[in-house]
Amino acid sequence: DKLPHAQSLCIHEMIARAYKHILQAVIASVNVVEDFARSIATCLNFLLGTSTVEEDSKLKQKWIETFIFKRFGWRWNEECCQNLRKFSILRGVRLPQGGT
């Protein structure tokens, strides 16, 4: 709590890792090569976009909460996660895949 910047970096890293695992599952489920780009775009829109459908937001949050708790033992905190920077999360998902 005394190092909010470091805490923010850790939260962003945990969320980026969760998104990466979800994206990898989506990629693994694609059977037709022509659907590959559409599936990735749809997944990223779902994870990083803003939804007007309340059920989508709750589902996305539940996926992330579950992954982060099981993987890191950290409980999702609405207060900590209100100021998430989506570009930072996208960069965290992209860079380990070999992008620059």
Secondary structure as a PSIPRED ss2 file (coil, helix, strand):
# PSIPRED VFORMAT (PSIPRED V4.0)

   1 D C   1.000  0.000  0.000
   2 K C   1.000  0.000  0.000
   3 L C   1.000  0.000  0.000
   4 P H   0.000  1.000  0.000
   5 H H   0.000  1.000  0.000
   6 A H   0.000  1.000  0.000
   7 Q H   0.000  1.000  0.000
   8 S H   0.000  1.000  0.000
   9 L H   0.000  1.000  0.000
  10 C H   0.000  1.000  0.000
  11 I H   0.000  1.000  0.000
  12 H H   0.000  1.000  0.000
  13 E H   0.000  1.000  0.000
  14 M H   0.000  1.000  0.000
  15 I H   0.000  1.000  0.000
  16 A H   0.000  1.000  0.000
  17 R H   0.000  1.000  0.000
  18 A H   0.000  1.000  0.000
  19 Y H   0.000  1.000  0.000
  20 K H   0.000  1.000  0.000
  21 H H   0.000  1.000  0.000
  22 I H   0.000  1.000  0.000
  23 L H   0.000  1.000  0.000
  24 Q H   0.000  1.000  0.000
  25 A H   0.000  1.000  0.000
  26 V H   0.000  1.000  0.000
  27 I H   0.000  1.000  0.000
  28 A H   0.000  1.000  0.000
  29 S H   0.000  1.000  0.000
  30 V C   1.000  0.000  0.000
  31 N C   1.000  0.000  0.000
  32 V C   1.000  0.000  0.000
  33 V H   0.000  1.000  0.000
  34 E H   0.000  1.000  0.000
  35 D H   0.000  1.000  0.000
  36 F H   0.000  1.000  0.000
  37 A H   0.000  1.000  0.000
  38 R H   0.000  1.000  0.000
  39 S H   0.000  1.000  0.000
  40 I H   0.000  1.000  0.000
  41 A H   0.000  1.000  0.000
  42 T H   0.000  1.000  0.000
  43 C H   0.000  1.000  0.000
  44 L H   0.000  1.000  0.000
  45 N H   0.000  1.000  0.000
  46 F H   0.000  1.000  0.000
  47 L H   0.000  1.000  0.000
  48 L H   0.000  1.000  0.000
  49 G C   1.000  0.000  0.000
  50 T C   1.000  0.000  0.000
  51 S C   1.000  0.000  0.000
  52 T C   1.000  0.000  0.000
  53 V C   1.000  0.000  0.000
  54 E H   0.000  1.000  0.000
  55 E H   0.000  1.000  0.000
  56 D H   0.000  1.000  0.000
  57 S H   0.000  1.000  0.000
  58 K H   0.000  1.000  0.000
  59 L H   0.000  1.000  0.000
  60 K H   0.000  1.000  0.000
  61 Q H   0.000  1.000  0.000
  62 K H   0.000  1.000  0.000
  63 W H   0.000  1.000  0.000
  64 I H   0.000  1.000  0.000
  65 E H   0.000  1.000  0.000
  66 T H   0.000  1.000  0.000
  67 F H   0.000  1.000  0.000
  68 I H   0.000  1.000  0.000
  69 F H   0.000  1.000  0.000
  70 K H   0.000  1.000  0.000
  71 R H   0.000  1.000  0.000
  72 F H   0.000  1.000  0.000
  73 G C   1.000  0.000  0.000
  74 W C   1.000  0.000  0.000
  75 R C   1.000  0.000  0.000
  76 W C   1.000  0.000  0.000
  77 N C   1.000  0.000  0.000
  78 E C   1.000  0.000  0.000
  79 E C   1.000  0.000  0.000
  80 C C   1.000  0.000  0.000
  81 C C   1.000  0.000  0.000
  82 Q C   1.000  0.000  0.000
  83 N C   1.000  0.000  0.000
  84 L C   1.000  0.000  0.000
  85 R C   1.000  0.000  0.000
  86 K H   0.000  1.000  0.000
  87 F H   0.000  1.000  0.000
  88 S H   0.000  1.000  0.000
  89 I H   0.000  1.000  0.000
  90 L H   0.000  1.000  0.000
  91 R H   0.000  1.000  0.000
  92 G H   0.000  1.000  0.000
  93 V H   0.000  1.000  0.000
  94 R H   0.000  1.000  0.000
  95 L H   0.000  1.000  0.000
  96 P H   0.000  1.000  0.000
  97 Q H   0.000  1.000  0.000
  98 G C   1.000  0.000  0.000
  99 G C   1.000  0.000  0.000
 100 T C   1.000  0.000  0.000
